[in-house]
Amino acid sequence: NGTKMSTSVNNWLTTVTDLVAEEAQMTIDVSCDYDDSNRNLKVDYAVNFTSDINKDLSVMVWIMENHIVGLQNMPGGAPNPLYEHNHVLRASLNGDWGQKIGSSFKNGRVEEGTASITLYNGGADPKPAWVPENCQVVVWVFDTATKAVEQAALADVIPAVTPEPGPDEEPGEVE
């Protein structure tokens, strides 16, 4: 989350355990609306504050892509031309440093925002088009001064469809 840690690997577990135990001061809801006809993606987000916070905060909206097969140099081995790359940052939807959302927030406040992008379609470029089914959006709020991440949320551009249970199945059971 951008927190400075001891350079000693022996202290990392304690530091991370302490950070994970901290109660979040906000939640983030994210919804994606993708139009396949023009490859436009609209992202709506809501930052829901669960504590009073008095510091400058900013929000970032990124799009990432998974399942990209390509060359990867392997440690101590030959390059692998069929390596699957995941969580590849494709673009920021709201600038290099996001957008400032304020400096004083009360418990119960909700900050809403929208960002949009047209997914790259390849065109004449030799780079392949982004595959919307493989793309995800991450929305994260960070301390503008320190860059420490306060909260993050992830959403699929095209949400996975959960099959309905058959007549002889219990909910959550898959044949």
N, C-alpha and C positions, 0 to 999 in steps of 0.2 A: 504493500500500500504506500510505498515511498518513505516509510519510517526508517531512520538510520539505525543500523544494527551493528553489533560488535563484529569486528572482522574475524573473530575466533569462531570457527564452526561449532565449537563446543557450546556456545551460548545461543545458537540459532533456535534450537528446539524450545527453550524457555521463552525467548522473545516471541516466537510465533504462537506458542500456546497462550501466552498472556494477551496477545492481540486478538486471537480468535475468541477468547473468553469475553472480550469487551462487548457490551450490548450496543447494537446498531442504533444510531440516532435518527434513522430514516429508513424508509423502504422506497423502492422504485417499481412502478408498474409500467410495462412497455407493451405496445401493440403495434403490429406491422400491417399495413394495407398495401399489397402488391398488385399492380395492374399488368398482367402478362401482355396485353395488346401493345403497350408502349414502354414496357419494362420500368415504369415509374414505381418507386417505393416511397410511401409516406410512413413516417414513424411518429407516433404520439407517445409521450411519456408523462408520468406524474410522479413527482418526488413528494412523498408523504412524510412530514417531520413528526417524529415520536418523542422528541425532546426539544427544549429550547437550545438554540445554537447561536453564538455571536462570533462569527468569523466569516470572511469572504469565501463564498463557495462558487464553483463553476461546474458546468455539466458538459460532458463530451458524448457524442453519438458517433459510433464507428460501425462500419460494415466489414465483416470478415467472411472468408470462404474456406470451406473444408473440402477434403477429398480431391485435392489437386495433385495429380500424379506427375512427377518430374524428377529431374536429376538431383541427387543429394550425395555429397561427399561423405563417406562413412568413416568414423574414427578408426584408424589403423587398417582400413580395408579399401577395396576398390569402390569407385563411385557406383551408386545404385541409380540406374535410369528410371526405375519404377517405384521410387519412394513416394508414399502418400503424405503430403503436407496438409496440416490442419491449422485452423485459427490464423490464416494468412490475412493480415490487414489489407483491405482493398482501398478504403477511403474514409476520411472523416466527413461527416455530414454537416458539421457546424464549425468548421475552421480548424486551424492548427492547434489552438489552445481552448477550443470550446467557447462557451458563453458564460459570462458571469450571471449568477441568478440572485445575488444579494449578499447582505452581511449580517442580517438579524432575522432569525426565524423562530417562531413560537410553536410549541407542541400543538399539533393539529393542522398547521398550515400545509397547504398543497401548492407546489409550484408546477405548472404544466407547461409543456412545450411541444413543438413539432419540428421535424427536420425531414428533408426529402432528398432523393437522388434518383437519377436514371441509371440503372445497372448497365455496365459496359457491355456492348454487344459484339465486340470483335471487329466488325467492319472489315476494312482492307488491311488492318493491322494483323501481323502474324500471331499476336497473343490471343488465346481463346476467350470467348465471351464468358462472363460470370454466369454460373449456374444457380438460379434463384433457390432451387431446392437444397443447395449446399451452403447457402449464405445465412448468416446470423447477424443480428444487431446487438451490440453491447452499449448500454447507457451507463455512464458512471459519473458520480459526483465527487469532486475533490476540493481540498483546501487550496484556494487560489495562490496563497503565499508559499506554502510548503510543498505543494503538489501531492500531499498524502491523500490516498483514496479513502473516502468516507463510506461509500456504498456503490454497488454495481448490480446490474441486472442484464440478463441475456434473453433474447427472443429469436426464434426462427423466423426468417422472412416469409416462408411458407410453412405454417405449423403442421406438424406430423398429424396424420389422421389416426385416431385410436379406433380400431374396429369395434363395432357393437357386438356384445355377446350373442351367441346363437341361442336357440330356444332351450337347449340342454346344458348351457354353460352358466356358471356363476359370473357376476360382474368381476372383471379383472382376470378372468381365466381365458387363456388363449389355446386353441386347438393346435 
